[in-house]
Amino acid sequence: MGRTSRAEAARHREEVVAATSKLLRERGAAGMSVQDLMGAAGLTHGGFYKHFSSKDELLGIAATTAFGELLALLDRLSDDLPDRAEARSALLRHYLSAEHRDTPGTGCATTALAADAARASAGSPLRVSYATGVQETLKRLTGIEDASGRGATEARQRAIVDLATMVGALMLARATGQTPLSEEILQTAREALSAPVSAPDGEDGRC
């Protein structure tokens, strides 16, 4: 294979992964065939096995790509907003928004892929990619909490609560569509996560 052909093959592979990452978040794994995935990238399904050993392999790679977008967002927030409390507030506004609710194809993989990962078999590429992505997401969120002067254990616990609340609220908001209830869920979750954290036992918050 010549240099041009190799470059073209690599480009096609990237296009298939990008298209699959978007469709996976929009439709779920069960709603896509190999023909759908290749067609979304403007290719015929006959060339699929030149790039991937199976649909399961592609789903795992696509999930990793989707999580990469989330991690990049968290990194940008940390870089652009050195004040971690401000970075966390910006994340809550973005994550629990109507815009994010209505654009699952470019949204958070943690929410969009949760059901598919739960149904996937243990050790499958999708399940493994999802677990790794959640771990990396929690590391970023814990860093935001840690910089607020909290201990590492408490920071990770709060990061888990933040993520679980955001994911659950967004799933419910999407499931209830563009309705007043959906808006209420997003707003209530934002307010709950934005509320001041009570002082640890034995402290009353006074100097």
N, C-alpha and C positions, 0 to 999 in steps of 0.2 A: 504493500500500500504506500503510495507516494505521500509526501509531506502535506500537500493540499488535501488529499483524501483523508488523512489522519486528522487534520485540523477540522475538516467538515464533519467527520464522525464525532469528534469531541464536542463540537458546537451542537450537533443534533442531540447528543446525549444530554447536554445541559438544558436544552429546550424542553426535552421530554420531562426531565426532573422538575423544572420550573412549572410546567403546565400541570404535572401531577400534584405538586405541592399545593397549588391553588385549588384544583378540583377536589382533592382529598378533603380539604377544609370546607368546601362548599357542599359536596354530595355525600361524603363518607365512602369508605372502602367498598362497601357492597354495591354502591351505585355506579361503579365504573368498571368497564371492561378494558382489556388491552387495546382494543380498537378505539375506544373513547380516548384513552390516554395518548396514543400516538396521533390520533386525529386532532387533538387539542394543540399539538405541537406542529401541525401541518404535515405530518408524515403518515406513511402507510403502515399498517400493523405488521406487515410481513418482515420489516426490519427490526422488530422489537428484540429478538433474541441475539442480535448482533451487539446489543448494548447491555442487556440484563439477563440474568439466568432465570428469573421468574418475576411474576407480578409482585410477590411478597418482598423480593429484594428491592424492587423499585419503590414500593410503599415505605419501606424502612428508610431509604435514602431521601425520599421526598419529605418524610416526617422530620428528619434531621435538618433538611433545608428550611422547613417551616419554623422550627425552633431557632435556627440561626437568625432569622429575621427578628424574632422576639428578643433574643439575647443582644442583638445589635441595638435594638431600641433601648433596652435597659442600660447598655453601655453609653449610648449617646446622652441619655438623661443624666447619668452620673458625671459625664464629662462636661455637659453644658450647665448643669446646676450643682455646683459643689456643695451647696447647702442641702444635706440629705433629706431634711424634712420637706423642703421645697420640691426636691426630686420625687419624693413619694407622693406628694399632693398632685404633681403633674401626671404621674402614672395613674393615679386613681381617676383623675378627670378624663384621661384618654381611654383607659380600659373600660370604665363604666359609663360609656357614652352611647348615644343613639347611633352615631356614625360607626363605631366599632361593632355594635350589635348588627348593623345592616350590611356589613362587608366581611363576612366570615372568610371569604377566599383569600383575603390579605391580612386577616386578623390573627389573634393569638392561637398557637397550636395547642396550648395546654387545654383550652376549652374545646376547640373544634375537633380535636382528635381523641378526646377522653373516652367517648363511647366506643370508638373503633378499637382503641388500645385495650379497653376492658374486655372486649369480645375476642381479641386476638389470642392465639395460643401462647402459653408460656415459652419464652425463648424465641418467638417469632421476631423478624426484623422490626416490625412496627412496634411491638411491645417493648423491645429493647431500646429502640430509639426514643420512645415516649418517656420511659423511665429515666434515661440519661438526660433528656431535655428538661424534665421536671427538676432533677437534681441541680442542673446548671442554673435554671431559673431561680431556684431557692438560694443558691450561692449569691446571685446578684442581689436579690431582695434582702438577704441577710446582711450584705455589705451596706445597704442603705440604712437598715436598722442599727447596725453596729456603730456607724458613724454618728448616730444620735446619742452616743454615750452609754449604751446598754451593753450588758455582758453578752458574750457569744451565745450562750444557751438561750437566754431570753430573746435575743435578736432573732435567732433561728425559729423559735416558737412563734414569734409575732409574724415572721415572714410566711410561715406555714398557714397561719390564720388569715393573713392578707390574701395569699394565693387561693386558698380554699374558698374564701368568701367571694372574691372577684370571679373565679371560675363558676361557682354555683349561681351567682347572681346573673352573670352573662348568659349562662345556659337557660335559666328561667326566662330572662328577658327575650331571648331569641325564640323560645318555645311559645311565648305568648304574643309574639308578633308586634306590630306597631300599634299597640293599644295603650290606653291609660295605665293599665296594670303593669305593662312592660316598663313604661317610664317610671312608675312608682317604685318598682323593684330596683332599677338602676339608681335612682335618687336616694332611696333608703340605704342601700349598700354603701354608696359614697359617703353619706352622712355618718353611718355607723363606723366606718373605717377611719374617718377623719376626726372622730371624737377623741379628746385627750385620753391618754392611757392613765389609769389610776396608779397611784404610787404603790411600790411594793409594800408588803406587810411590814409594819413597824415604822413606816415613814408617812408623814402627813403632807409632804410637799413643801413644808416651811423651812426657811433657813435656820 
